[in-house]
Amino acid sequence: MLRSLVKLPQTRTKTLVTTYRFLMSIKPTWRQTVGDPSSYANHDEVIVKHISLDWRVDFGLNEIQGSAELKLDVLKDTDKVILDTRDLKVHQVTVGGTAATHSQGSPSEAFGSALTISPPAPLKAGTNTTVKVTYQTSSTCSALAWLPPAQTDGGQHPYLFSQCQAIHARSLFPCMDTPGVRATYDAKVAVPKGLRALMSALLKTTEEVGDSCVSTFDQPVAIASYLVALVVGNLEQRVISDRVAIWSEPQVVDKAAFDFSDTEKFVSTGEALVGPYEWTRYDVVCLPGSFPYGGMENPCLTFASPTLLTGDKSLTDVICHEVAHSWTGNLVSPKTWEDFYMNEGFTMFLQRKVMAKLYGNEHFGFDAILGWDELQEYISSQGDDHAYTVMRPELDGVDPDDAYSVVPYEKGFIFVCYLESLVGDKAAFEKWLYKYIQTFRRQAITTDDMLGHYVTYFTTEGRNVDFSQADFRAWFDEPGLPPVPPNFRSKLIDDSLELTEKWRRIAEGSQEEVSPADIDGWMCLQICCFLNRIDFDLPVEALTLMDKHYKLNSSNNSEVLFLWLTLCIKNKWSGHEGVLRSFLKRVGRMRFTRPLYCELKEVDEAEAVAIFQENKDRYHNICSKMVAKDLDIEEPETEPEPEPEPEPGHKFHKIYKRVSLRRDGEWVQHDGGSKPRARRLPMSKSAEILVR
């Protein structure tokens, strides 16, 4: 609990003193970030400033061959450079153009292995050097999805796309794979003739060289490694504006161009709220169905799922979300994945602000209500003491993918709304948000930086906001629902709730009339709200009647279809089975696949496993890994390797059960299960121990 504060004084000098004392009083209430628990890199000694990639894409071997040249600034005297890798076959390493010895540590399933490079001579603080690694990726590269022609829309050409978030860039190139290290990059990429390569950078040149098409790229704005992205395929372009274009396969590109045609509006509205768009271009590539996310905010080239294509633009809020990341996440980044809420919570807030500016304030409240519903449902399903329901979770020894959920999005969003409510003036808060982005642009920051800026801004220059009752520790550290529940409102929800109650009565035996007019003219959000609020059992006759009049089985809207299929599984209606199988065959987006498999597991575990086994090779590696965990499918047992001793300077990652001291004095046990829970353990020695 925070110490109480006296009312902030009027004079600037006294206010600054009080603000300082306030910040000092809250600093001990959350853990301070020291390094990144998800990275081996010694970026406290040397730091990457620029990366030059030279790649050849080999569809025959499903691998990328080439080199990565890293320009480093030396921060402290050191005799080593440590980079993150996963399953990379390293052939040669040079430092400053001279061959250097190197070794790769024993691999961790979650974190890969450390590449330790020993320069010919010790590196001196204040100097810079270049490390070049010649290597190739492996067939198990977790960042890459290699699709045969049969898994593309055209059916004639192979396809490749990457997904580096959270810590998969290390499987694509040796790097300091942490959001706390930002670097510019350039690249030269050779692909088979007839295919096109695009990256999260500005395209400079493209030419045919022999049987290859060679493209060069430049990203002049420093970014985190997880934002390096590559896509290769038979791609066509449709121009939306001077800085926006849509890319996809010829069979899909026109549909995508229509559904994403409002992208320029999102960019320009974002600029009006938080400042200039600094990335020059905002292109979107609509990927095949195996893409594991709705969208990925790669700078200059957002990746989008085809599940967003509806023919009526009803799901383009996802594109608006990725546009918002151009400022919150890409321009201002968290230093570690433990502060992921700063990325997604602020982006949800900015996304909904942009949508409200374009489509009315009712949209903000309605979308926020749906997000609040989703957060409550998730926390209820996991348990309100689940360690991953903490907004700022402890990730020591934890794969960030395992902690990925709706929490950083919606709990983070509600926290930003709470910050706005403390100010009590939406316009003033928007001015702070603008100032916050411009202050920390092109930087990686911590919770301390963000909250310190917020408090200082609103307690100086006459903005005397009283924060004495604000319990930030509870927001950052406590599992479960937010300590201050939101009170979102929207008139758009009324019709949805009325229809939900109508079906409650029908489920209880009422003979009320049902017709397509019930949802005629409704927004997608209203239909989703109606379906999501059905928390009662429906007999199969009612589900048959609902589908007959509302045509839900044949909906072109993936969000609607997902909620409908979930309802059908829970109520054991067989009329959905063919649609469910088809959906899980063509869609690898984890927002849909993971909950559907989990629901099916509760009803028919054998069927869930069978459908997954049929389709797992169609999904991206990240999706397959996470669904396998959800279904408790274990990898084939292999002969255990001997325990590795930690090398000097390396972090001790998860080998046995890990017990970590939480920021509020509680202990969390991570035992490899799917539901780690926050609980108090009878330990009082070191802040972090390993127990066998």
N, C-alpha and C positions, 0 to 999 in steps of 0.2 A: 504494500500500500504506500502511496506517495505521502510525503509529509505535507501537512496543510500549509498554505501560503497566505500571507497577509495580502490584502488588496493591493494591486500593483499601483505604485505612485505615478504622479503625472509627469514629473521632471524626467528628462531623458537620462541624466546621469544615474539617478536612483533606479530607474527602470532597467537600465543595462545591468546594474548590480543585482537586482532581483532576478532578472532573467538568467544571469550566470548561476546564481544560487539554485534556481529552479532546475536548470540543466544538470547541475552537479547532484541534485537530489534524486533525479530520475535515472542517471547513468547506471548506478549499480543494479537497477531492476531488470536489466536484460543482459545477456552474455555479449561481451564485446568480441567482434570477429578478429581472430588472429590467423591469417592464412585462409586457405580454403580446404575443408576436409575432403573435398571431392577431387583434389588435384595433388599430384606428386611434385609439381614444378617448384623450383626454388626462386620464385619471382620476387622474393624479398632481397635477393642477391643480384640477379640479372633479370631483365625484363624485355620481352619481344616488342619491338616498335614497328617492324614491317616484315611481311612475308611475301616471297616470290615462289609461285607454284609453277611447275613445268610437268604436265601430265599427258599421258597417252591412255585413252580409254580402250580396253580390250574386252569386247563382248564375247570373244571365244573362250577366254579364261575367267570372265567375270571379275576382272581386277583392274586397278589403275596402277600404271608404272610411271616412275618419274622421280622428281626431287622436290624438296622444300628447302628454300634458303631463308633463314631467319636472321634479321638484323637486330642485334641486342645492345641495350645500354647496360653497362655494369654499374650496379648500385653500391656494392660492397666488394672488397677484396675476396676472391674465391678461386678455387681450383677445379670447379665443376660447373656444368650446366645440366640441369635435370628437366626433361620434357616428359609429357604424358604420351603414351602410345597404347594401342590395343591391337594385337594380332597383326602388327606391321612387320614385314620382312625387311630389316635394315641391311643394306649392302655396304654402304660406305658413309663415313662422316668426316667432314673437314671443318676446321676452325680457322678463320682468317685465311683460307686457301690451303692450309696445311693439314695433312691427314692427322686424325685424332683417334685415340682409343675410345671405345664405348662399350657399354654393357647394358643388357635389358634385364630388369629384375624379374623375380617370379611373378607370374600373372595373378591378378585378383579377378574374380568373375565380374565384379561390379566396376572396378577401376582400371583394368588393364595392367600395364606394367610400366615402371619408370625406365626411361632411357637416360642413363647417366653418361655424360660426355666429359672426358678429361682433356682440356686444351693442352697443346704442347708446352705452354708456359702459363703460370697463374694469371688470372684476369685482375686488373687493377681498377678500383673504384674511379668513376669519372671518365672512363674510356668506353669505347664501343667496339664490337666485333661482329663477325658473321659466322653463323653455323649453317652448313649445308648437309642435308641428309638425303642420300639416294636410297630409294626404297620401293616397295610395292605393297599394295593392300592385299588382304587375303580374301578367300571366298566367304569367310565368316565376318567380314567387315560389317559392324553393326550400324554404320551410318548409311549404307548403300542398299538400295532395292534394285535388283536386276530383273527386268521383266522380259520374258520371251515374247515374240510377236503375238502369240495367241492371247496374251493378257493385256493387250492394248486395244484401243477402239478401232484402229485401222487394220490390225491383224497382219501387217506386212513387215514391220520393222521392230527391232528390239527397243527397249526403253530403259533409262536409268535415272533415278533421282536420289537425292541425299536427304537425310534428316539428322542434323547434328545436335540439336537440343535434346537432352541437357548436356551429357558428357560423351557424345559420340564422335566429335570432331577428331579425337585422338585415334580413332580407327581409320580415319581418312588421311591424316597427315600428322607428323609429330609436332606438338604444339604445347603451349601453356593453356590447358583446357579448363579455364576458369573464367567466369564473366568479369572478374576483377582485372583481367589483362586485356587491353584493347590495342589493336594494331591495324594499320592499313595493309592492303595486299594488292598484288597484281598476279595475273595468271596467264599461261599459255596452255591451251587444251586442244589436243588432237583427237578427233573422233572419226569413225568411218564415213567416207563420202556418202552423201545423201541424208545425213543426219545433222542436226544443229545442236550446239552446246550453248547454254545460257548459265549465268552465274549471278550471285548476289553482288554484282558490280556493274560498272558501265562497260558495255561492249565497245571495243576500240576498232578491231579489224577482224575480217574473216576472209580466208583465201583457201583455195584447194591446192594441196601439195601432194602429188602422187595419188595414192588411193585414200588420202585423208582430207578432212576439212579442219583447218587450224584456225582457232579464234583466240584473240587476246582480250584481256579484261583489266580494268583498273578500279579499285575501290579507294578513293582518296580520303574517306572519313574512317577514322580508326573504329574498329568493331571488335566484339568478343568473338572467340573462335567458334562458338555455336551458331553464329550467323553466317559463316562461310557455307555456301550452298551451290550445288551443281545439278543441272538437269540436262539430259541428252535424249533426243528423240526426233521423230518426224513432226516438226513444229511449224505452225503458221502464225502470223501476227495479224491482229486487227487494231487499228489506231483509234483511240478514244479522244485524246487531246494531245497537245504538244509534248506532254510529259508522261502520258499514260497510254499503255498498249496492253492488249490481252493476247496471250499465247496459248495454244493447245494443238492437239492433233487436228487435221483437217475436218474430221467427222464431228468435232465438238466445238471448234473455235467460234463459230457464229453463235451458238447457244450461249457460250460463256461470255462473248462480247455483249450480248443483249442483257444477260442477268447482271453483269458487272459494269454496266454502262454508267452507273452513278459514281464510279470511283473518283473521278475528278472532283465532284461535289464534296466528297468526304475529305479529300486532301485540302481543298481550299477552305473548307469550314474549320478543319483542324488548325490551319495556319492562323485563322482569325482568333482562335482561342488561345493557342500556346506558342505562336511564333513561326518564323519561316520554315518551310520544308527544305532540309539541307541535303537531300540525297539525289538531287537533279532529276532522276526518273523514278516513276512508280509503275512498274510493269507487274502484271499478274500472269502466272502460268497455271492453267487448270490441269491437274495431274490425273493419272488413272485412279481407279477406285481403291487401290491398296494403300494410298497415302494415309498415315495413321491419325492425322489431325484434321480439323476443319480448315485451318489455315496456318501458315507459318510465316512470320514477319521478316523474312530475309530481306535486307536492305536492297532497294532497287528492283527486287524480284520476289514478290509475295507468292508463296505456293498455296494453292487452293484446292480443296476437295471437290470432285464432281457432285458430291451430295448437296452442294449449294445450288445446283442448277434446278430450277423449278419452272422456268418459263414465265414467271410473274414477279421476279426480283424479291420474293418474300423472305429470302434468307441472306440477303446481302449485308445484314448487320455484322456478319462474320468478316466480310471485307472491310467494313468500317472499323472493326476491332483491330485488324492487322494494320490498317492505315494509322490508327492511333498509336500503335507501337513505334511508329516512326519517331515519336517524341519520347514516350514512356516505355523504356525497355531498350530501344536501339540507341537513342541519343543520350538518355540518362539510364545507366544500367546499375543493377545491384552488384555488389562485390562478390557475393556468394549466392548459391541457390537457397540458402536459408532465408534470404531476403526476397524470395521469389514473389511474395505478395506485393512488393514495391513495383515489380514489373507488371503483374497481371491485375492487381487491384486498382492501380492508377489508370491502367489501360481500359478496364471496364468502365471506370468513371468517365474518362474522356470519350470513349465510344458512345456512351449513353447521352452525354452532353451534345455530341455532334448530331446524333440521331434526333434529339429533341429540337435542336436548332433547325433541322431540315423538315421534320415531320410532326412537330408539336410536343409540348411538355408532357402530355398524357403518355406518350411513348416511353419517356424516361421512367415514370412510375410503374407502368405496366411491365416493362422488361425487368425492372428491379424486383418486382413482386415475384416474377417467375424465377429469377435467380435466387431469391430468398427461399422459395419453395424447394428448389433443387438443393440448396445448402442444408436446409432442415432435414430433407429426406436422406441425404448422404450421411449426416452426423447421426441420425437415428439408426441407420443401417449399420454403422461402424461402432457405435457406442460413444457416449459423450466424454469418455476418458481415453479415447484413442489418441495415440501420440501424433498421428498425422492430421488431427483436427486442430492442432496448434497452428496459429497463423504464421509463426516463425519457428518451424520445427528444428529439432536437433538432428543434424545429418551426419554426425561423425560415424563413419563406417556404414552409411546407408546410401544405396544407389538413389540419386534424386528421382529417377523414374518411378521407384517404388512409392515415393511420397507424393507423386503427382495426383491431384484431385481437384475438385471444385473449390476447395478451401481457399487457396491463394487468390482465386478469381473473385468469389462472392463474399467471403469473409473479409478479404482485402478491400473489396469495393465498399462494403458497409463501414469499414474503418475509415476510408477516405470521406464517406458521407458524414461520419461522426466528427471528423476534423472540421468539415464544413459547418456542421451544426454548432460546434463550440464557438465558431466565429459569429454565427447568427446573421450572416450577410452573404448571399450567394455571389453577388457581384464582387465583393471584396475577396472572397475565396478564389474566384476565377483570376483575379489580378495576382494573388499569391501564386497560383498554379503556373501562370505565365512566368512570373519572376523565378520560381523554383526551377523550371525547365531551362530558362536562359542562364541561370547561375551555374547549374551543374551540367550543361550541355557537353557532350563528348567526354564524359567522365563516368567512372564506376564509383558508386557511393554506398554508404551503409545507412542503416536505420538512424544512427546517431546524426549523420549529416542531414538527412531529410527532416527529422523531427526537430533538430536544433535550428534549422533554417526556418521552419514553420513557427516555432515558439518565438524566436527572435523577431521575425517579421511582424508578428501580431502583438508584441509587447514593446515595440519601439515606435518612434515617430508618430505618437499620438494614438496608435492602435492598441489601446489598453485592454486586451482581452484577458479575462480571469481564468486561468487554467488550474486553479487550486483543487477543483473537484475531479480533475481528469486522472483516471487510473490507467495509464498507458501500459503498465506492467501486465495487467489482466488481459489487455488486447493481445500483447505479444506472446505471452507465456501460457495462458490458460487453455486447456483443451475444451472442446464442445462449442456451443453456440456463442455468439458475441456477447460480451458482458453488458452491452447496451443494445437491446433489440431495436431494429429499425421500425419505422412507421410509414412505409411507402403507401401511396394512394394513387388510384387511377380510376376514372369512370368507366374505362374500357373493360374492366374486370366484371362488371355487374352482369352482363348478359351471359358470360361464361359460367359464373357461379349459379345463375338461375337455371341454366341448362343442366348443370351437374346435379342440382337438387331435383330436377324433373326426372333424371335417370335414377336417382336414389328411390324416388317413389315408384318408378316402374319396376325396379329390382325388388321392391316390397309387394308387388302385385297390382299396382295401378294400371289401368288400361288407357292411359293418356295417348293422344294422337302424336305420331312421329312423322316428320316429313323433311325433305331436303331444305325446306325454307327455314328450318331451325338454325342453320349455320350459313344461310345465303348472305353473301357480302361480307363475311367475317374475315378479319385479318388472321394470318397464320398464328400469331401470338394468342389470339382468343381461342382458337381450336386447341392449341397446345395447353392453355390454361384449363380449359374444360376437361380434357383427357387426364391431365396431371392431377386434378383435384378429385378424381374418382378414387376414393379410399375405402370403398365398400365392394363386396362381392357382387358380381353380375352373373346371372344364369346364362347358359349358352344361348337360350332363346333371345335374351336381350342383346347379346353381342351380335347375333345373326341379324336382328332387326336394326341395330345401329349401323352395321356395315351395309345393309340393303339401302338405307336412306342417305347415309353420309359418304358412301363409297370410300371408306378408309383403307380397305385392302389394296385399292388401286391408286392411292394418293401419290402424286409426284413430289410431295414435300417430305424430305427425309426425316425432319423433326416430328412431323405428324405421324408418319408411318412408324417411327421408332416407338413413340408413346403408345400407339395403337397395338403394336406387336407385344409390347411389354404387358399391356392390359390383357391381351389374349392369352399369353403364357400364364399369367397369374391365375386366370379363371379357367384354364385348361380347355380352351375352345379350339377344336381341331381345324376349323375353317381357315386358320391363318398359316398352317404349316408349310404349304408350298411357297407362300410369300416370304415367310421367315427364312427358309432355306435359300431362296433366290437372293434375298437381301444380304445374308451373311456370306454368300458366295462372291458378290460383287463389291461389297463395302468392307474396307479395312479400317475405317475411322473408329478409333478407340472409344469415343464418346458413345457410340452405338454398340459396337461389338462386345465390349467388356460387360456392360449391364445386361445385354440380352443373353449372353452365355451364362452369366451368373443367375439370372432369373430361370433360365432353362435347367440349369443344374439343380435348382431347388425342386423342380417338378419331375425331371427325368435326367439324371446325371449321365446315364449311359448314352442317351441321345445327344446331349450337349457335347460330350467327348467325341462322339462319332462325327458330328458335323464339323467340329473343330479340326479333327484329323484329316477330314476331306479337304479343308480349305486353308490350313495353316501355311502351306507353301505359297499361297496367293497373297498373304499379308506381309507387311513390312516386318523386319526382325523385331522391332520394338513391340509391335502389336502381338506377334506370336509369343514373345517372351512373357508379356503381361497376362494374356489370356491363359496361357499354360499355368501360370501361378494361380490365377483365379480358379481354375478347374483342378488344382492340386495334381497336375501332371508333372511328374518328376522326370528330369533328364536321365538317360541311361547311366548307370553307375560305371565309373571308371576307377582304375587303380589310384588310390590317393597319393598325391605327391608329398615328399617330406616337407615338414614345416620350414618355411623360409625364415632366416634370421633377418631382422630389419637392418638395411644398410645405414651407415652413419648419415644423418641428415634426412632420412626418409621418414614419412609418417607411417605409423603402425595402423594399417587398415584392418578391416574386419577379417579375422581368422577364426575366432571362437565367438561365443556370446559376448556382446559388448554392453557394458553398463556405463552410462554417461550421467554426470551430474547436470540436472536441469538448472535453468537460470534462477528458479525460485527455491532451490534447495531440495527438490524432489529428484528421484532417480528414475531413469527410463531404461528399461531393458529391451534391447533389440535381439531377438533370438531367431531371426530368419523367418518367422511366421508372417502371415499376411496382415495381422492386426496387432502390432505392438501397442501396449497401453501404458499410459503414464501412471505410475504408482510409486509409493514411498517404500524404499528398500532400506533395511537396517544396515547401512554402510555410512562411514563417516571419515574415511581416510582420503585418498587422493581424489582429485576432481574427475579423473577418468582412469578406469582400470580395465584389464582384460581378465575374464574368468573362464576357466576351462569347463 
